Amino acid sequence: MLGEKSLTTKTGNRDRAIRRDKRLKRFARPLRNHIAALTCCAPEAEDLIDSYPALLVALVSPLTTAGQRQQAFKAILAGQPLKQIASLLNLPVWLRRMPAEAFREPIRHLPAEAEFQSKVANFIPAKASRTREWLEHVSRADEACGGAFALWVAKYCHDIAPSRRTPTLMLMAGWAWYARQPETTGCKLIDTAWTPRMGIRRANQAQTQWQRRAELACLIGEGIEDPWLQPGTVNGYAFVPLRTIEDFLNESSVMQNCLDQYADRLGTGLIRVFSIRKQGRPVADIEVGPIPERGTPPMIIQIKARHNRAASSAVWQAAEVWLEGQELEGLRRRPGYVCFDDQAFKTFWQPYLEWLPHGRRGEFMDVLQTFRPPGSPNELADRVCNQLARGRRARPRSF
């Protein structure tokens, strides 16, 4: 009988050890050993693996002080209410609903706003496997733009494709932050500002528009120095080069086209854009390029009236006369690919980078690499050159 009892005890201990090991494996490896050491001799603490994993994570976190951790551990052993213990560690109560799988690293700063605390638990993913990335995005969003944006990200982050989730949300944070900074260039480029009531589709469209405007601003910098062709007037139509970011934004607004999204085409170095005006009012836009060789005029790639409608024959005739009348002897060949203006790029993003926590700046700079890389060959440039070599007019997208 004694042997059977001893065997039963050993079997029970082995089963408990297996169950404990299985429960601990729910935590990420960097935290697992610390939590195992903390709970090995304290059943009251081990129970938290199931009832309040976030509390254990906070107890082994270097982001809390030794005094906080000691006081909280004594409260656990004394059987005090978990809400009271969490307050000792400045731990949000809603984190009690987060499973162990949610934690890969010590809990970073999370929003303290009352609205966030009362609503965020409604958006915790049902699947434990999705909670880790969700929590990381919410924490990052708070540091990148504040509590209201973090709550919005908690609701919508999983509606973005996984492969684009991190860069998209970080750039959205920049867009949302600049909307609150009226003195910055970034704010002046915003057409539709972020609001907490905005849906993910509308937000994605507005942020993409803003990002492309930012690319254009960083590409143009202080302005396009060489418009290739001289302005002029033919049959009452004035041909005015678009040089600055303000020129492109204003023209896009008046003509209801996408000239404010033209960084990709301007970045090839293959085209220039002029506004065609009558009595001072824009009536069409003309895109010209490339210059095949010295002394040869660029081609008319497209001429579009407002809303990308076909331009009138009178406008086309005036454009052809204007192009033929250019002094071409000094016109050099197309300059090639255009790089971002380094100073414009720095000036544009510096306010936001200075506001970001130091630990997030490098991460955000990595995300900025998702900007198109002007200065390197791309399919658009190759396609335009190939069409020119074949003697065909290039037909890119409309303005």
N, C-alpha and C positions, 0 to 999 in steps of 0.2 A: 504493500500500500504506500509505504514511504517513497519507494522508487517511482511509483506511478505519479504521486503528487509532485515529486521533483521534476519528472519529465514534463508534466502538464505546465509547471511553472516556467520551465525553460522554453517550452513551445509558445506559451503566452508572451513571454518577454521578447522572443524572436519575432512574433507576429506584430507586437507593438512597435518594435524597432523598424520593421518593414513599413508599417503604416506611417510612422513618423518620418522616415526617409522619403516616402512618397509625397507626403504633405510638404516637406521642406523643398522638394524639387520643383514645386510650383513657383518658388522664388527664383529670380535670375541668379546665375552663379556668383556675381560679385557680392550679393547680399546674403547668399545662402549660408556660408560658413559662419558669418557673424551672428545670424539669427539662430543657427543651430547651437552655438556656444551660449547664447543668451538664454535659451529655453531648455537646455539639457537637464537642469536641476530644479526647474521651477514650473510645475504643472500649470500654475495660474497663467504664466506667460505663454506656455505652449498652446493653451486653449485659444490664444489670440490668432494663431495661424489660420483658424477657420472663422473666428468671430470678428476680428479687426486686424487684418494683415498690415494695414497702413500704420497702425500704432507700433508694431514691431519694427517696421522700416524706419520710423522716426526715432525709435530707441537705439538703433545702431547707426544713425546718420551723423556725420561730422558737422552737419549744418545746425544741429542743436548743441547746446552747451553741456558740459559734463554735469553741471548742477541740475539742469533740467532733466537729463536722462536719469540721474540718481533719484531725484524726487519722484519722477513718474514711475520708476520701477518699484520703489517702496509702496506707492499707492496701489500698484497692481497686486502686490503680495498681500496688502491689507484688504483687498476686495472692494476698493472704492469704485463708484460708478465710472464707466468708460468715458462718458462725456466729460466728466471732471478731469480725468487723466489726460484726455486729448487736449484740453485747454492748457494744461501745464506745458505741453510741447508745441503750443500754437498750431495744432493740427485741426483742419476743417472737419466738422462732424460728418459731412457728406462723404468723406473718403472711406467711412466705414463700409460703404456699399461696394468698394472696389476690391476685386479678388487679388490674391497674391500674384497672379500672372501679370498684373498691371505695372509692377514695379521692377525696373531694371537698374535703377540707381537711386540714391537718396532723393527724397521728395524736394523738388525745387520750390521756389516761391509760387504760390497760387493766389488768385484774387481774394480779397477780403470783403468786397462790396456785398451788402445785404441781398441785393437782387441776384447776384451771381450765386451766393450760397443757397438761396431758396429755390433756384431753378435748375442748376447744373445737373443735379442727380437725375432729372428727367431724361437726360441725353446720354447717360452711361450706356455703352453698348451691351446688348444682352449676352453676346458671346465673350467669354473670358479672354479668348485669343486676340480679340480686337481692342481690349482695354488699354494695353500698354502703349500702342501707337496713339490712341485717342488721348490719353493723359499727357503724353509728351507734346502733342500738338496744342493742347489747352494751355499747358505751362508755357510753351514757347510763345503762344499768341498773347498771353498776359504780359510777358516781358517785351514783346515786340510792339504792342499797341494798347495794352490796358485791359481791364476787366470786361468791359462791354464787348470788345472784340473777341476776347477769350470765350465768352458765353456763346457768341455767334458761331465761333469755330467748333465749340462743343456740339452744337446742333448740326452743323453742315459738313464737317471735315470729311466724313466718309462718303459724301456725294461727289467727291473729286476722285478721278482715276488714281490709283495707288502710285503709279510711276511718276505722276506730276504733283502729288499731294503736297509734299514739303516745299518745293520751290514756289508753287502757286500760292500757298497760304502765307509764305513769308513775303512775297511781293504784294499780296493783298494787304498785309499788315503795313507795308510801306505806303501803299496808296491810301489806306484809311488814316494813317498817321499824318500824312502831308495835308489831308483835307482839313486838319485842325491848325495848320500853320500858314496863315494867309500871306505872310511875308516871303515865303519861299517860292522858288521857281516851280517846284513840284506841285504846289497848290494851284498855281496859275494855269497849269496844264490840265487840271481836272475838269471834265465836262459833267460827270455824274459822280457825286460824292457818296462814300459808303455811309449807310445807316444800319442800325440793328434790325430794322424791319425788312431789309432787302433780302430777297431770295438768292440762292446760290447762282442761278443762271444769269440773272441780271448783274450780280456782282462780278461774275467772271467776265461778262462782256465789257462792263465799265472799266474794270481793272486792266483788261487787255488793251483797250483803247488808250488808257492812260500810259501804260507801259510803252506802247509803240510811239506815243508822243514824246515820252522821256527819251527813247532811243533816238528819235529825230533831233531833239534838243541837244543831246550829247554829241551827235554826229555833226551837226551844223556849227555848234559853238557860237562864235560871235558873228557868223554869217558865211555864206559861200563867196569866196573871194573872186573866183573867175566864172562868170556866167556864160563864157564862150562867145556869146553873140551880143551885139549892141542893141539897146532898146530903140524903138522907133515907132513911127505912125504911118499907116498905109490906109488910104480910103476911110479915114476917120477912126480906124482901129489902132489903139496904142498897144504895143508889146512891152510888158514890164517884167523884168526877171524877178523870180521869187528867191530871196537870199537868206532871210532870217527865219527863225522858228515862228515869230509873230506873223510873217508873211504867209507861211504855209497854214497856220491856224486860221487866220482871217479869211484866206481864200477858200479853205475847206468849209468854213461856216457859211460864207456867202453863196458858194456854188453847190453846197450840199454834196460833196464828194469826199474821197478818202485821202486827200493830199496830206492830212495830218498824220497819216499812217505810212508815209513814204520813205522811211529810213532804209528799208531793204533795197529799194531801187536806187536811191541816191548813194547808198553805200557802195554800189558797184562802180561808181565813177563814170558810168556810161551815159548818163542822161542829165538834162537840165530842164527846168519847168518855167514857163512864162505865163503870166496872166494877160489875156487879151481883153482890153477894155474899150468901151465906147462911151464918150462923155463922162469919163471917170468911173464908170460902173463896170465890174467884170461881167463879160458875156460868154467867155469860154476860157479854157486852159489848154495850152499846147505843151507837149512833151517832145523834146528833140534829142537825138543821139543815135548811135555814137559818131565820133569823128573818125572816119576810116584812115585818112592820111592828110598830110599838110596841104592846106589850100583847098580842101574839099569840104563842102558844107555838111553838117549833120543831117540825118533824115528826120522827117516828121513821123514820129512814132504814133501819136494820136492827138486829136483835137476833140475836146468834149465840151458841150454846153452845160448849163445847170442840170443837176440830177443825172449827169452822165448821158444826156441826150446827144444825138448827133448834131454837130455844129453845122451851121448854114453854109451854103456854097460861097456866100459873100465872105464869110470868115476864112474859109479855106483859100480862096483866091488872094485875100489880103496876106495870109500867112506865107503863101508861096512867093509872093512879090517881096515881102519883108526878108525872107530867107535868101532870095536871089540877090538882094541889094546889100548883103553883108560884105564887109571887107575881110576876105578870107586869107590873105597872104600871111598874116601874122598868127593865124589860128593854128595852134599846135594840135597834135594828136590828142585823143582822149587821155586824161591823166591817170587812168587806172583806178584801182580800188581806193576808197576813202576810209580813213580810220576815224575812230572816235576822237574828238577833241579832248585831250587828257584833262585840261583845266576845266572845261565845261562839265565833264564827267565827275570830277572831284567836287566842284562847286555844287552840282545838283544833289549828290548823295551825302555830302559831309554833314549837314544838319541832322539827318536821321542816324547816321553812324555814330555821331557824338551822343545822341540820346539813348541809343541801345546800350544795354549792359555790356560790359567789356567782353564777357564770355560769349556773347552772341554775334559780335562784329565779324569775326573770321567766318563764321557759318553763313552770315548774310552775304559777305563778299563772294563766297563760293557760289551762292545762288545767283548773284549778278552775272556769273559767267553764262547763264542761260540767255543773256542778251545775244543777239546775232553777232557773230565775230567779224565785223567789217575789217578789211585789210587782208582777207584770204579769199581765194577763188570760191565762187558759189555757182549753183546751177543756173540761176537767173542770168548772171553775166555771161556764162558760156552759151546759153541759149540765144541771147541777143546777138552775140558775136557770130555765132554760127548762121543765124538768119541773115545777117548782113553779108557774110561771105557767100551765101547762096543767092544774093541779090534780091531777097524778099524783104518786104516791110515787116518789122517786128510787130507782133500783136499781143502785147501784154494785157493784163487786167485793166479795166477802166479805172479812172481816178477814184 
